[in-house]
Structure formats: C-alpha cells, structure tokens
Amino acid sequence: MDVVTGYLSAHPAVFIIAVILIILMLLNFFFKSLIKLVFIMLIILLVAVGYYYFKDPSTMPDKIKESVDTMKSGVSELEDKSKSFYSDSKELYKRTKEAPGSVSKMLDKSNKDVDKELKK
C-alpha cells in the first residue's frame, strides 16, 4: 500500500487521470440507470394513456387538449420566471461589481471627514 501511495504522490498526473476515469465510470453507470428509468416511466405513461383511452375514448381528446394547455401555460410561466431570474441575476452581478468601488469611495470620504475633524 505504501508503494501505491508513494507512486501516486510522486506522479500526481496519474492520480488525476485515475480520479477522472473513476468519475467517468460513475457518470456512465448513473446515466445508464437514468435512461432505463426514463424508458420505464414512458412505458407506464403509455399504459396509463391506453387504459384511459379504452375506458372512455370519447372524452380522451378533450383530456389531452386540457393537459397540453396546462403544460403550455406552465412552460410559459417557467419561461417568464427564467427571463426575470436572468435579468435579476445580471443586475445583481452588476451591483456586486460596483460595490467595492463605492465602498472605497465611502471610506475615502469618511477618512477625509475624520481628518477635517481632527484638524479643527
């Protein structure tokens, strides 16, 4: 074990490559599982839609239209919120960039005021 740790401490590039390979293998495993989960959920959704279609086919198009309209309104709300979030974060970034300059101006002004008070 000491040989391995000695080798890794002498060659940090090998250690970094090993860590990257381990992370890539974990991501591969995670995404394989995620894709399987998505397919299973899609199959369950198709089975549920088929069940409701065979149960009451006359009202199915109305239900689908309501679902699509609900989804469109949700997406438009999400879009509006994301645009406002972007503009708010942009404004906040601009303010944080200006903050150090304004703080130093206030400190300079207070130093001048203190110097005036001490000279009196």
Phi and psi in radians as a Rosetta constraint file:
Dihedral C 1 N 2 CA 2 C 2 CIRCULARHARMONIC -1.151 0.35
Dihedral N 2 CA 2 C 2 N 3 CIRCULARHARMONIC -0.542 0.35
Dihedral C 2 N 3 CA 3 C 3 CIRCULARHARMONIC -1.158 0.35
Dihedral N 3 CA 3 C 3 N 4 CIRCULARHARMONIC -0.743 0.35
Dihedral C 3 N 4 CA 4 C 4 CIRCULARHARMONIC -1.146 0.35
Dihedral N 4 CA 4 C 4 N 5 CIRCULARHARMONIC -0.845 0.35
Dihedral C 4 N 5 CA 5 C 5 CIRCULARHARMONIC -1.147 0.35
Dihedral N 5 CA 5 C 5 N 6 CIRCULARHARMONIC -0.616 0.35
Dihedral C 5 N 6 CA 6 C 6 CIRCULARHARMONIC -1.133 0.35
Dihedral N 6 CA 6 C 6 N 7 CIRCULARHARMONIC -0.724 0.35
Dihedral C 6 N 7 CA 7 C 7 CIRCULARHARMONIC -1.134 0.35
Dihedral N 7 CA 7 C 7 N 8 CIRCULARHARMONIC -0.768 0.35
Dihedral C 7 N 8 CA 8 C 8 CIRCULARHARMONIC -1.167 0.35
Dihedral N 8 CA 8 C 8 N 9 CIRCULARHARMONIC -0.615 0.35
Dihedral C 8 N 9 CA 9 C 9 CIRCULARHARMONIC -1.280 0.35
Dihedral N 9 CA 9 C 9 N 10 CIRCULARHARMONIC -0.490 0.35
Dihedral C 9 N 10 CA 10 C 10 CIRCULARHARMONIC -1.386 0.35
Dihedral N 10 CA 10 C 10 N 11 CIRCULARHARMONIC -0.464 0.35
Dihedral C 10 N 11 CA 11 C 11 CIRCULARHARMONIC -2.221 0.35
Dihedral N 11 CA 11 C 11 N 12 CIRCULARHARMONIC 1.436 0.35
Dihedral C 11 N 12 CA 12 C 12 CIRCULARHARMONIC -1.159 0.35
Dihedral N 12 CA 12 C 12 N 13 CIRCULARHARMONIC -0.422 0.35
Dihedral C 12 N 13 CA 13 C 13 CIRCULARHARMONIC -1.128 0.35
Dihedral N 13 CA 13 C 13 N 14 CIRCULARHARMONIC -0.655 0.35
Dihedral C 13 N 14 CA 14 C 14 CIRCULARHARMONIC -1.132 0.35
Dihedral N 14 CA 14 C 14 N 15 CIRCULARHARMONIC -0.704 0.35
Dihedral C 14 N 15 CA 15 C 15 CIRCULARHARMONIC -1.112 0.35
Dihedral N 15 CA 15 C 15 N 16 CIRCULARHARMONIC -0.754 0.35
Dihedral C 15 N 16 CA 16 C 16 CIRCULARHARMONIC -1.111 0.35
Dihedral N 16 CA 16 C 16 N 17 CIRCULARHARMONIC -0.748 0.35
Dihedral C 16 N 17 CA 17 C 17 CIRCULARHARMONIC -1.109 0.35
Dihedral N 17 CA 17 C 17 N 18 CIRCULARHARMONIC -0.709 0.35
Dihedral C 17 N 18 CA 18 C 18 CIRCULARHARMONIC -1.113 0.35
Dihedral N 18 CA 18 C 18 N 19 CIRCULARHARMONIC -0.731 0.35
Dihedral C 18 N 19 CA 19 C 19 CIRCULARHARMONIC -1.126 0.35
Dihedral N 19 CA 19 C 19 N 20 CIRCULARHARMONIC -0.731 0.35
Dihedral C 19 N 20 CA 20 C 20 CIRCULARHARMONIC -1.111 0.35
Dihedral N 20 CA 20 C 20 N 21 CIRCULARHARMONIC -0.729 0.35
Dihedral C 20 N 21 CA 21 C 21 CIRCULARHARMONIC -1.119 0.35
Dihedral N 21 CA 21 C 21 N 22 CIRCULARHARMONIC -0.700 0.35
Dihedral C 21 N 22 CA 22 C 22 CIRCULARHARMONIC -1.122 0.35
Dihedral N 22 CA 22 C 22 N 23 CIRCULARHARMONIC -0.750 0.35
Dihedral C 22 N 23 CA 23 C 23 CIRCULARHARMONIC -1.095 0.35
Dihedral N 23 CA 23 C 23 N 24 CIRCULARHARMONIC -0.737 0.35
Dihedral C 23 N 24 CA 24 C 24 CIRCULARHARMONIC -1.104 0.35
Dihedral N 24 CA 24 C 24 N 25 CIRCULARHARMONIC -0.700 0.35
Dihedral C 24 N 25 CA 25 C 25 CIRCULARHARMONIC -1.129 0.35
Dihedral N 25 CA 25 C 25 N 26 CIRCULARHARMONIC -0.704 0.35
Dihedral C 25 N 26 CA 26 C 26 CIRCULARHARMONIC -1.139 0.35
Dihedral N 26 CA 26 C 26 N 27 CIRCULARHARMONIC -0.729 0.35
Dihedral C 26 N 27 CA 27 C 27 CIRCULARHARMONIC -1.115 0.35
Dihedral N 27 CA 27 C 27 N 28 CIRCULARHARMONIC -0.691 0.35
Dihedral C 27 N 28 CA 28 C 28 CIRCULARHARMONIC -1.059 0.35
Dihedral N 28 CA 28 C 28 N 29 CIRCULARHARMONIC -0.812 0.35
Dihedral C 28 N 29 CA 29 C 29 CIRCULARHARMONIC -1.085 0.35
Dihedral N 29 CA 29 C 29 N 30 CIRCULARHARMONIC -0.752 0.35
Dihedral C 29 N 30 CA 30 C 30 CIRCULARHARMONIC -1.102 0.35
Dihedral N 30 CA 30 C 30 N 31 CIRCULARHARMONIC -0.810 0.35
Dihedral C 30 N 31 CA 31 C 31 CIRCULARHARMONIC -1.240 0.35
Dihedral N 31 CA 31 C 31 N 32 CIRCULARHARMONIC -0.531 0.35
Dihedral C 31 N 32 CA 32 C 32 CIRCULARHARMONIC -1.095 0.35
Dihedral N 32 CA 32 C 32 N 33 CIRCULARHARMONIC -0.768 0.35
Dihedral C 32 N 33 CA 33 C 33 CIRCULARHARMONIC -1.161 0.35
Dihedral N 33 CA 33 C 33 N 34 CIRCULARHARMONIC -0.662 0.35
Dihedral C 33 N 34 CA 34 C 34 CIRCULARHARMONIC -1.136 0.35
Dihedral N 34 CA 34 C 34 N 35 CIRCULARHARMONIC -0.731 0.35
Dihedral C 34 N 35 CA 35 C 35 CIRCULARHARMONIC -1.130 0.35
Dihedral N 35 CA 35 C 35 N 36 CIRCULARHARMONIC -0.715 0.35
Dihedral C 35 N 36 CA 36 C 36 CIRCULARHARMONIC -1.081 0.35
Dihedral N 36 CA 36 C 36 N 37 CIRCULARHARMONIC -0.731 0.35
Dihedral C 36 N 37 CA 37 C 37 CIRCULARHARMONIC -1.094 0.35
Dihedral N 37 CA 37 C 37 N 38 CIRCULARHARMONIC -0.721 0.35
Dihedral C 37 N 38 CA 38 C 38 CIRCULARHARMONIC -1.110 0.35
Dihedral N 38 CA 38 C 38 N 39 CIRCULARHARMONIC -0.750 0.35
Dihedral C 38 N 39 CA 39 C 39 CIRCULARHARMONIC -1.116 0.35
Dihedral N 39 CA 39 C 39 N 40 CIRCULARHARMONIC -0.718 0.35
Dihedral C 39 N 40 CA 40 C 40 CIRCULARHARMONIC -1.115 0.35
Dihedral N 40 CA 40 C 40 N 41 CIRCULARHARMONIC -0.755 0.35
Dihedral C 40 N 41 CA 41 C 41 CIRCULARHARMONIC -1.131 0.35
Dihedral N 41 CA 41 C 41 N 42 CIRCULARHARMONIC -0.651 0.35
Dihedral C 41 N 42 CA 42 C 42 CIRCULARHARMONIC -1.121 0.35
Dihedral N 42 CA 42 C 42 N 43 CIRCULARHARMONIC -0.722 0.35
Dihedral C 42 N 43 CA 43 C 43 CIRCULARHARMONIC -1.120 0.35
Dihedral N 43 CA 43 C 43 N 44 CIRCULARHARMONIC -0.757 0.35
Dihedral C 43 N 44 CA 44 C 44 CIRCULARHARMONIC -1.084 0.35
Dihedral N 44 CA 44 C 44 N 45 CIRCULARHARMONIC -0.715 0.35
Dihedral C 44 N 45 CA 45 C 45 CIRCULARHARMONIC -1.106 0.35
Dihedral N 45 CA 45 C 45 N 46 CIRCULARHARMONIC -0.767 0.35
Dihedral C 45 N 46 CA 46 C 46 CIRCULARHARMONIC -1.121 0.35
Dihedral N 46 CA 46 C 46 N 47 CIRCULARHARMONIC -0.670 0.35
Dihedral C 46 N 47 CA 47 C 47 CIRCULARHARMONIC -1.128 0.35
Dihedral N 47 CA 47 C 47 N 48 CIRCULARHARMONIC -0.750 0.35
Dihedral C 47 N 48 CA 48 C 48 CIRCULARHARMONIC -1.121 0.35
Dihedral N 48 CA 48 C 48 N 49 CIRCULARHARMONIC -0.753 0.35
Dihedral C 48 N 49 CA 49 C 49 CIRCULARHARMONIC -1.119 0.35
Dihedral N 49 CA 49 C 49 N 50 CIRCULARHARMONIC -0.732 0.35
Dihedral C 49 N 50 CA 50 C 50 CIRCULARHARMONIC -1.104 0.35
Dihedral N 50 CA 50 C 50 N 51 CIRCULARHARMONIC -0.695 0.35
Dihedral C 50 N 51 CA 51 C 51 CIRCULARHARMONIC -1.077 0.35
Dihedral N 51 CA 51 C 51 N 52 CIRCULARHARMONIC -0.850 0.35
Dihedral C 51 N 52 CA 52 C 52 CIRCULARHARMONIC -1.184 0.35
Dihedral N 52 CA 52 C 52 N 53 CIRCULARHARMONIC -0.532 0.35
Dihedral C 52 N 53 CA 53 C 53 CIRCULARHARMONIC -1.184 0.35
Dihedral N 53 CA 53 C 53 N 54 CIRCULARHARMONIC -0.768 0.35
Dihedral C 53 N 54 CA 54 C 54 CIRCULARHARMONIC -1.272 0.35
Dihedral N 54 CA 54 C 54 N 55 CIRCULARHARMONIC -0.480 0.35
Dihedral C 54 N 55 CA 55 C 55 CIRCULARHARMONIC -1.244 0.35
Dihedral N 55 CA 55 C 55 N 56 CIRCULARHARMONIC -0.827 0.35
Dihedral C 55 N 56 CA 56 C 56 CIRCULARHARMONIC -2.559 0.35
Dihedral N 56 CA 56 C 56 N 57 CIRCULARHARMONIC 1.381 0.35
Dihedral C 56 N 57 CA 57 C 57 CIRCULARHARMONIC -1.196 0.35
Dihedral N 57 CA 57 C 57 N 58 CIRCULARHARMONIC -0.376 0.35
Dihedral C 57 N 58 CA 58 C 58 CIRCULARHARMONIC -1.250 0.35
Dihedral N 58 CA 58 C 58 N 59 CIRCULARHARMONIC -0.592 0.35
Dihedral C 58 N 59 CA 59 C 59 CIRCULARHARMONIC -1.663 0.35
Dihedral N 59 CA 59 C 59 N 60 CIRCULARHARMONIC -0.013 0.35
Dihedral C 59 N 60 CA 60 C 60 CIRCULARHARMONIC -1.099 0.35
Dihedral N 60 CA 60 C 60 N 61 CIRCULARHARMONIC -0.819 0.35
Dihedral C 60 N 61 CA 61 C 61 CIRCULARHARMONIC -1.039 0.35
Dihedral N 61 CA 61 C 61 N 62 CIRCULARHARMONIC -0.634 0.35
Dihedral C 61 N 62 CA 62 C 62 CIRCULARHARMONIC -1.140 0.35
Dihedral N 62 CA 62 C 62 N 63 CIRCULARHARMONIC -0.718 0.35
Dihedral C 62 N 63 CA 63 C 63 CIRCULARHARMONIC -1.136 0.35
Dihedral N 63 CA 63 C 63 N 64 CIRCULARHARMONIC -0.693 0.35
Dihedral C 63 N 64 CA 64 C 64 CIRCULARHARMONIC -1.151 0.35
Dihedral N 64 CA 64 C 64 N 65 CIRCULARHARMONIC -0.730 0.35
Dihedral C 64 N 65 CA 65 C 65 CIRCULARHARMONIC -1.102 0.35
Dihedral N 65 CA 65 C 65 N 66 CIRCULARHARMONIC -0.728 0.35
Dihedral C 65 N 66 CA 66 C 66 CIRCULARHARMONIC -1.093 0.35
Dihedral N 66 CA 66 C 66 N 67 CIRCULARHARMONIC -0.725 0.35
Dihedral C 66 N 67 CA 67 C 67 CIRCULARHARMONIC -1.124 0.35
Dihedral N 67 CA 67 C 67 N 68 CIRCULARHARMONIC -0.735 0.35
Dihedral C 67 N 68 CA 68 C 68 CIRCULARHARMONIC -1.150 0.35
Dihedral N 68 CA 68 C 68 N 69 CIRCULARHARMONIC -0.739 0.35
Dihedral C 68 N 69 CA 69 C 69 CIRCULARHARMONIC -1.100 0.35
Dihedral N 69 CA 69 C 69 N 70 CIRCULARHARMONIC -0.732 0.35
Dihedral C 69 N 70 CA 70 C 70 CIRCULARHARMONIC -1.090 0.35
Dihedral N 70 CA 70 C 70 N 71 CIRCULARHARMONIC -0.734 0.35
Dihedral C 70 N 71 CA 71 C 71 CIRCULARHARMONIC -1.158 0.35
Dihedral N 71 CA 71 C 71 N 72 CIRCULARHARMONIC -0.709 0.35
Dihedral C 71 N 72 CA 72 C 72 CIRCULARHARMONIC -1.099 0.35
Dihedral N 72 CA 72 C 72 N 73 CIRCULARHARMONIC -0.722 0.35
Dihedral C 72 N 73 CA 73 C 73 CIRCULARHARMONIC -1.185 0.35
Dihedral N 73 CA 73 C 73 N 74 CIRCULARHARMONIC -0.658 0.35
Dihedral C 73 N 74 CA 74 C 74 CIRCULARHARMONIC -1.132 0.35
Dihedral N 74 CA 74 C 74 N 75 CIRCULARHARMONIC -0.709 0.35
Dihedral C 74 N 75 CA 75 C 75 CIRCULARHARMONIC -1.173 0.35
Dihedral N 75 CA 75 C 75 N 76 CIRCULARHARMONIC -0.700 0.35
Dihedral C 75 N 76 CA 76 C 76 CIRCULARHARMONIC -1.158 0.35
Dihedral N 76 CA 76 C 76 N 77 CIRCULARHARMONIC -0.664 0.35
Dihedral C 76 N 77 CA 77 C 77 CIRCULARHARMONIC -1.115 0.35
Dihedral N 77 CA 77 C 77 N 78 CIRCULARHARMONIC -0.748 0.35
Dihedral C 77 N 78 CA 78 C 78 CIRCULARHARMONIC -1.102 0.35
Dihedral N 78 CA 78 C 78 N 79 CIRCULARHARMONIC -0.686 0.35
Dihedral C 78 N 79 CA 79 C 79 CIRCULARHARMONIC -1.111 0.35
Dihedral N 79 CA 79 C 79 N 80 CIRCULARHARMONIC -0.784 0.35
Dihedral C 79 N 80 CA 80 C 80 CIRCULARHARMONIC -1.088 0.35
Dihedral N 80 CA 80 C 80 N 81 CIRCULARHARMONIC -0.749 0.35
Dihedral C 80 N 81 CA 81 C 81 CIRCULARHARMONIC -1.132 0.35
Dihedral N 81 CA 81 C 81 N 82 CIRCULARHARMONIC -0.689 0.35
Dihedral C 81 N 82 CA 82 C 82 CIRCULARHARMONIC -1.191 0.35
Dihedral N 82 CA 82 C 82 N 83 CIRCULARHARMONIC -0.638 0.35
Dihedral C 82 N 83 CA 83 C 83 CIRCULARHARMONIC -1.153 0.35
Dihedral N 83 CA 83 C 83 N 84 CIRCULARHARMONIC -0.749 0.35
Dihedral C 83 N 84 CA 84 C 84 CIRCULARHARMONIC -1.182 0.35
Dihedral N 84 CA 84 C 84 N 85 CIRCULARHARMONIC -0.625 0.35
Dihedral C 84 N 85 CA 85 C 85 CIRCULARHARMONIC -1.101 0.35
Dihedral N 85 CA 85 C 85 N 86 CIRCULARHARMONIC -0.735 0.35
Dihedral C 85 N 86 CA 86 C 86 CIRCULARHARMONIC -1.109 0.35
Dihedral N 86 CA 86 C 86 N 87 CIRCULARHARMONIC -0.820 0.35
Dihedral C 86 N 87 CA 87 C 87 CIRCULARHARMONIC -1.163 0.35
Dihedral N 87 CA 87 C 87 N 88 CIRCULARHARMONIC -0.668 0.35
Dihedral C 87 N 88 CA 88 C 88 CIRCULARHARMONIC -1.146 0.35
Dihedral N 88 CA 88 C 88 N 89 CIRCULARHARMONIC -0.742 0.35
Dihedral C 88 N 89 CA 89 C 89 CIRCULARHARMONIC -1.198 0.35
Dihedral N 89 CA 89 C 89 N 90 CIRCULARHARMONIC -0.585 0.35
Dihedral C 89 N 90 CA 90 C 90 CIRCULARHARMONIC -1.132 0.35
Dihedral N 90 CA 90 C 90 N 91 CIRCULARHARMONIC -0.757 0.35
Dihedral C 90 N 91 CA 91 C 91 CIRCULARHARMONIC -1.142 0.35
Dihedral N 91 CA 91 C 91 N 92 CIRCULARHARMONIC -0.714 0.35
Dihedral C 91 N 92 CA 92 C 92 CIRCULARHARMONIC -1.126 0.35
Dihedral N 92 CA 92 C 92 N 93 CIRCULARHARMONIC -0.710 0.35
Dihedral C 92 N 93 CA 93 C 93 CIRCULARHARMONIC -1.083 0.35
Dihedral N 93 CA 93 C 93 N 94 CIRCULARHARMONIC -0.729 0.35
Dihedral C 93 N 94 CA 94 C 94 CIRCULARHARMONIC -1.102 0.35
Dihedral N 94 CA 94 C 94 N 95 CIRCULARHARMONIC -0.743 0.35
Dihedral C 94 N 95 CA 95 C 95 CIRCULARHARMONIC -1.157 0.35
Dihedral N 95 CA 95 C 95 N 96 CIRCULARHARMONIC -0.695 0.35
Dihedral C 95 N 96 CA 96 C 96 CIRCULARHARMONIC -1.212 0.35
Dihedral N 96 CA 96 C 96 N 97 CIRCULARHARMONIC -0.488 0.35
Dihedral C 96 N 97 CA 97 C 97 CIRCULARHARMONIC -1.218 0.35
Dihedral N 97 CA 97 C 97 N 98 CIRCULARHARMONIC -0.620 0.35
Dihedral C 97 N 98 CA 98 C 98 CIRCULARHARMONIC -1.425 0.35
Dihedral N 98 CA 98 C 98 N 99 CIRCULARHARMONIC -0.335 0.35
Dihedral C 98 N 99 CA 99 C 99 CIRCULARHARMONIC -1.047 0.35
Dihedral N 99 CA 99 C 99 N 100 CIRCULARHARMONIC -0.821 0.35
Dihedral C 99 N 100 CA 100 C 100 CIRCULARHARMONIC -1.041 0.35
Dihedral N 100 CA 100 C 100 N 101 CIRCULARHARMONIC -0.659 0.35
Dihedral C 100 N 101 CA 101 C 101 CIRCULARHARMONIC -1.145 0.35
Dihedral N 101 CA 101 C 101 N 102 CIRCULARHARMONIC -0.748 0.35
Dihedral C 101 N 102 CA 102 C 102 CIRCULARHARMONIC -1.212 0.35
Dihedral N 102 CA 102 C 102 N 103 CIRCULARHARMONIC -0.595 0.35
Dihedral C 102 N 103 CA 103 C 103 CIRCULARHARMONIC -1.157 0.35
Dihedral N 103 CA 103 C 103 N 104 CIRCULARHARMONIC -0.742 0.35
Dihedral C 103 N 104 CA 104 C 104 CIRCULARHARMONIC -1.169 0.35
Dihedral N 104 CA 104 C 104 N 105 CIRCULARHARMONIC -0.602 0.35
Dihedral C 104 N 105 CA 105 C 105 CIRCULARHARMONIC -1.119 0.35
Dihedral N 105 CA 105 C 105 N 106 CIRCULARHARMONIC -0.744 0.35
Dihedral C 105 N 106 CA 106 C 106 CIRCULARHARMONIC -1.142 0.35
Dihedral N 106 CA 106 C 106 N 107 CIRCULARHARMONIC -0.662 0.35
Dihedral C 106 N 107 CA 107 C 107 CIRCULARHARMONIC -1.172 0.35
Dihedral N 107 CA 107 C 107 N 108 CIRCULARHARMONIC -0.709 0.35
Dihedral C 107 N 108 CA 108 C 108 CIRCULARHARMONIC -1.090 0.35
Dihedral N 108 CA 108 C 108 N 109 CIRCULARHARMONIC -0.750 0.35
Dihedral C 108 N 109 CA 109 C 109 CIRCULARHARMONIC -1.113 0.35
Dihedral N 109 CA 109 C 109 N 110 CIRCULARHARMONIC -0.740 0.35
Dihedral C 109 N 110 CA 110 C 110 CIRCULARHARMONIC -1.187 0.35
Dihedral N 110 CA 110 C 110 N 111 CIRCULARHARMONIC -0.613 0.35
Dihedral C 110 N 111 CA 111 C 111 CIRCULARHARMONIC -1.118 0.35
Dihedral N 111 CA 111 C 111 N 112 CIRCULARHARMONIC -0.703 0.35
Dihedral C 111 N 112 CA 112 C 112 CIRCULARHARMONIC -1.135 0.35
Dihedral N 112 CA 112 C 112 N 113 CIRCULARHARMONIC -0.711 0.35
Dihedral C 112 N 113 CA 113 C 113 CIRCULARHARMONIC -1.124 0.35
Dihedral N 113 CA 113 C 113 N 114 CIRCULARHARMONIC -0.687 0.35
Dihedral C 113 N 114 CA 114 C 114 CIRCULARHARMONIC -1.169 0.35
Dihedral N 114 CA 114 C 114 N 115 CIRCULARHARMONIC -0.708 0.35
Dihedral C 114 N 115 CA 115 C 115 CIRCULARHARMONIC -1.100 0.35
Dihedral N 115 CA 115 C 115 N 116 CIRCULARHARMONIC -0.691 0.35
Dihedral C 115 N 116 CA 116 C 116 CIRCULARHARMONIC -1.102 0.35
Dihedral N 116 CA 116 C 116 N 117 CIRCULARHARMONIC -0.737 0.35
Dihedral C 116 N 117 CA 117 C 117 CIRCULARHARMONIC -1.166 0.35
Dihedral N 117 CA 117 C 117 N 118 CIRCULARHARMONIC -0.668 0.35
Dihedral C 117 N 118 CA 118 C 118 CIRCULARHARMONIC -1.271 0.35
Dihedral N 118 CA 118 C 118 N 119 CIRCULARHARMONIC -0.527 0.35
Dihedral C 118 N 119 CA 119 C 119 CIRCULARHARMONIC -1.300 0.35
Dihedral N 119 CA 119 C 119 N 120 CIRCULARHARMONIC -0.372 0.35
